[in-house]
Amino acid sequence: MVPQTVMHSLVSYARAKMAEIAAGNLTRVLRPTARGDGLIVERGGKKLISFSCNDYLGLSRHPKVIAAAIEATKTYGAGAGASRYVTGDNPLYGEVEARLARLKGTDGAIVFGSGYLANLGIVPALLGEGDLIVGDEWMHACMHGGSRLSRAKIFLFRHNDADHCAEILARERANHRHCIVMTEGVFSMDGDRAPVKRLAEIAKQHDAWLFTDDAHALGVIGDGKGSAHADGAHGQVPLQMGTLSKAVGAYGGYLCTDADTLELVRHRARSLIYSTGLPPAALGAANAALDLIETDAELVAKPLAKAQLFTSALNLPAAESAIVPVMLGEPKRALAAAQQLEEAGFMVVAIRPPTVPEDTSRLRVTFSAAHDDADVLRLAETLRNLKVVTP
């Protein structure tokens, strides 16, 4: 039995920390949400149109994707049974990895358990003490996590400021053995795109390896191929990482790169080696979804078109991706706006620190190929009427 004094100090600590969180209007609550057909979700007995999901192509509900997941489960069972290096390397992995490599134009691909696990494993597999990471200050938390695990020296450049990245490399690169430059292709909270081509040029000048996280770019920009293709940098990004849980509509993470680097990552990425393989259903679903991304150009073009319809209706800067932030500043204001939208029949989640910087709480509005134009315009009109956005 744990001593009462230990339990008391733990409880006291937890209560004090939660009081601090509540005082800043930063409490997070898990709210059961049932996603039905299309974009209708049910929360607390109320049906809402979701503008918060990362299912950018609606593929998680596509009949072919669901059928593939069911067939994979019938054939291979509900779980993987072990890590990929034991008995969990399901035959479907090969099909998914081949499709990813073809889409990205690389020698091959390796699939991880999630995007988070991919970033925790890839960077430490390639870098260590004596190496250098130069990353965008707004890159995702898992990119920061993988960077810290590598024990490389880390410098952050101002968001999307390629010149600042070049300044850091000019000052620091010669003092380190190897170097990775890291950025998101499409930034998850702001929806803006990285200057991938410019960063690729800078990285090459300094013998650094550019690493892009395309979690929110795959299936949405560059004809579905992601940020390198969208920015004219095809073949210039040696490390292209992403997820199978956004536009692909399934689950998992991946790295697309050259054959030799893949072999090294396979041998050294601890989050790959020591994690149970993906459920067969996720692999079957991903395989079917990637086929649709490869072959249905009209579908792939829709999320950005919907987002740009929204920004045009509100006289906002034209959307660069399927993500549009509506900046509100204070957490309390963002929570109030989200509640007002819920009362109007929409689910648009408020995003607050520490996910975003202080004083930048916002509504993160995401768009899917499945959205009706009428609903997009009605959301814009509702935001205008609530004076959340003023033209």
ABEGO torsion letter per residue (X at the ends): XBBAAAAAAAAAAAAAAAAAAAAAGABBBBBBBBBBBEABBBBGGBBBBBAABABAAGAAABAAAAAAAAAAAAAAEABAGBBAABAABBAAAAAAAAAAAAAAGBABBBBBABAAAAAAAAAAAABBBGBBBBBBAABBAAAAAAAAAAGBBBBBBBBGBAAAAAAAAAAAAAABABBBBBBBABBAAAGBBBBAAAAAAAAAAAGBBBBBBAAAABGABGGGAEAAAAAGABGABABBBBBAABAAGBBEBBBBBBAAAAAAAAAABAAAAABBBBBAAAAAAAAAAAAAAAABAAAAAAAAAAAAAAAAAAGBBBBABABBBBBAGBAAAAAAAAAAAAAAGBBBBBBBOAABBBGABBBBBBBBAABBAAAAAAAAAAAAAAGABBX
